[in-house]
Amino acid sequence: MSMQAVGLGDVNFQWIYKLLDFHRHRLQVNIGFSVPTGSIDETMPDMAGHRVYPYDMQLGLGVPAFIGALTYLGQSEDRHLGWGVQGYTTVPVGTNSQGYAWGNSFLGNGWISYNFTDWASLNFSGVGFYQGGIHGANPVNELSIRTAPFIAMPDIVAAWTGGEWAGAALGINMRMPGFAKEGFEKVGVNPESAFQGNFLTAQVVKPVYQSWNGIQYGMNWMFNVSWQWWY
């Protein structure tokens, strides 16, 4: 079988404030919130005729959530070596319209990077993630479990949600001319090309430890790509 859920997820807004900035060291805080724009009623018919979709296939939390992060950044005098740590948390508020709420989540990340050229660097990081389990349950999922337990999918069981994992990651950062040449600040120059101010990152993550509540799908590896544009 196959499943897909396509659409807009929860939209988040964050405010970043610089707490400290002294000689190639920076401490900053993120404070924000997410808006429940992602759908939580994605459905499909199961073998018993019910319309069920697993919790982790829904597009959003269904409730607002507070977002907070604390980040430390450091850089060597020659600007070739960089390092940092970050803690990032999401705290959902209340129970959604389907009768359940995800628990709090926390992501910790520490990294070290080396600039081979003015525009490319390689980084190695350690990542840890914790996801709290679901409080409450979707009544449609509970009905499916009671009436057809022999075909119920493990990921529609609310008690079998949440857990933790840790992994190692290897990534590459590519910044076009004009981006972050002077320490942490962007250089104020006229654009030399359409690529100036663009920042591309790619990272592969391999878990080395996983502990899940109940029966869940494990993670083999993960690949992330992001693109940013400064103007």
SVG drawing of the C-alpha trace seen along z (x, -y; Angstrom):
<svg xmlns="http://www.w3.org/2000/svg" viewBox="-17 -48 61 58">
<polyline fill="none" stroke="black" stroke-width="0.4" points="0.0,0.0 1.0,-3.6 -0.1,-6.9 0.5,-10.5 -0.5,-13.8 0.1,-16.9 -0.6,-20.5 0.4,-23.4 1.8,-22.6 1.7,-24.8 3.2,-28.3 5.5,-29.6 6.7,-33.1 9.9,-33.7 11.7,-36.8 15.5,-36.5 17.3,-38.7 21.0,-39.0 21.8,-38.7 25.6,-38.9 28.1,-39.6 31.8,-39.8 34.9,-39.1 33.6,-36.3 31.3,-34.9 27.5,-35.3 24.6,-34.3 21.0,-34.7 17.5,-33.7 14.5,-32.8 11.0,-33.3 7.9,-32.6 4.8,-30.7 3.2,-28.5 -0.3,-28.9 -2.3,-25.7 -2.7,-26.0 -1.8,-22.3 -4.7,-19.8 -5.3,-17.2 -8.2,-15.4 -6.3,-13.8 -8.2,-10.5 -8.4,-7.3 -10.6,-4.2 -9.2,-1.3 -10.1,2.4 -13.0,2.1 -14.5,-0.9 -13.4,-3.5 -11.6,-6.7 -8.3,-6.7 -4.9,-8.4 -2.0,-7.9 -1.1,-10.7 2.3,-11.2 0.8,-11.5 -1.2,-14.6 0.1,-18.0 -0.1,-20.0 -0.6,-19.9 -4.1,-21.3 -3.3,-23.9 -1.0,-26.9 2.4,-26.2 5.1,-28.2 8.6,-28.1 11.9,-28.8 15.5,-28.4 18.9,-29.4 22.0,-29.4 25.7,-30.0 28.0,-30.6 31.8,-30.9 34.5,-31.5 38.3,-31.4 40.5,-34.4 41.3,-33.2 37.6,-32.6 38.3,-29.0 36.9,-27.2 33.4,-27.6 31.4,-25.9 28.1,-26.2 25.3,-24.6 21.6,-25.1 18.6,-24.0 15.1,-24.3 11.8,-23.5 8.1,-23.4 5.3,-23.4 1.8,-22.8 -1.0,-24.6 -4.3,-22.8 -6.2,-19.9 -7.1,-20.0 -10.5,-19.4 -9.8,-15.7 -9.4,-15.2 -5.7,-14.8 -2.5,-16.9 1.1,-16.1 3.6,-16.4 6.5,-18.9 9.5,-18.4 13.1,-19.3 16.0,-19.3 19.6,-19.7 22.4,-20.2 26.1,-20.8 28.5,-21.3 31.9,-22.2 32.7,-23.5 35.7,-24.3 35.8,-26.8 37.8,-25.4 37.2,-28.4 35.4,-31.8 32.2,-30.2 32.2,-26.5 32.5,-24.8 32.1,-21.3 30.5,-20.6 30.1,-17.7 27.4,-17.7 25.8,-15.6 22.0,-15.8 19.5,-14.7 15.7,-14.8 12.9,-14.1 9.2,-14.0 6.6,-13.7 3.8,-11.2 0.2,-12.1 -2.2,-13.0 -5.8,-11.9 -6.7,-10.1 -8.5,-10.6 -11.9,-8.8 -11.9,-7.5 -8.6,-5.8 -9.8,-4.3 -12.9,-2.9 -10.7,-1.2 -8.5,0.3 -11.6,1.7 -13.5,3.1 -10.6,4.4 -7.5,4.8 -6.1,7.4 -5.6,4.9 -5.0,1.7 -1.8,0.0 0.6,-0.6 0.9,-4.3 -2.8,-4.9 -2.3,-3.8 -1.9,-7.0 0.1,-5.3 2.6,-4.3 3.8,-7.8 6.8,-9.8 10.3,-8.8 13.9,-9.9 16.8,-9.5 20.4,-10.7 22.6,-10.8 25.6,-12.1 25.5,-14.4 27.7,-15.5 26.9,-18.6 28.1,-21.2 27.4,-24.9 27.7,-27.0 27.4,-30.7 27.5,-33.0 29.8,-36.0 28.7,-38.8 27.2,-36.6 28.6,-36.7 32.2,-37.6 32.7,-39.8 32.3,-37.4 28.6,-37.1 27.5,-40.2 26.5,-40.4 28.6,-42.7 26.7,-45.7 27.8,-45.6 25.9,-45.9 24.9,-42.6 27.5,-41.2 25.2,-38.3 21.8,-36.8 23.3,-34.3 24.7,-36.8 23.1,-36.6 22.1,-33.0 23.0,-30.3 22.6,-26.6 23.0,-23.8 22.8,-20.0 23.1,-17.5 22.8,-13.7 21.9,-12.4 22.5,-8.8 20.9,-7.8 23.2,-6.0 20.5,-5.6 16.8,-5.3 14.2,-4.6 10.5,-4.7 7.3,-4.3 5.6,-1.0 5.7,0.2 6.9,-2.4 8.7,-2.8 12.4,-3.4 14.6,-5.8 17.3,-4.6 18.8,-7.9 17.6,-11.5 18.7,-14.0 18.0,-17.7 18.4,-20.5 17.7,-24.2 18.1,-27.4 18.1,-30.9 18.3,-34.3 19.5,-37.4 18.5,-40.8"/>
</svg>
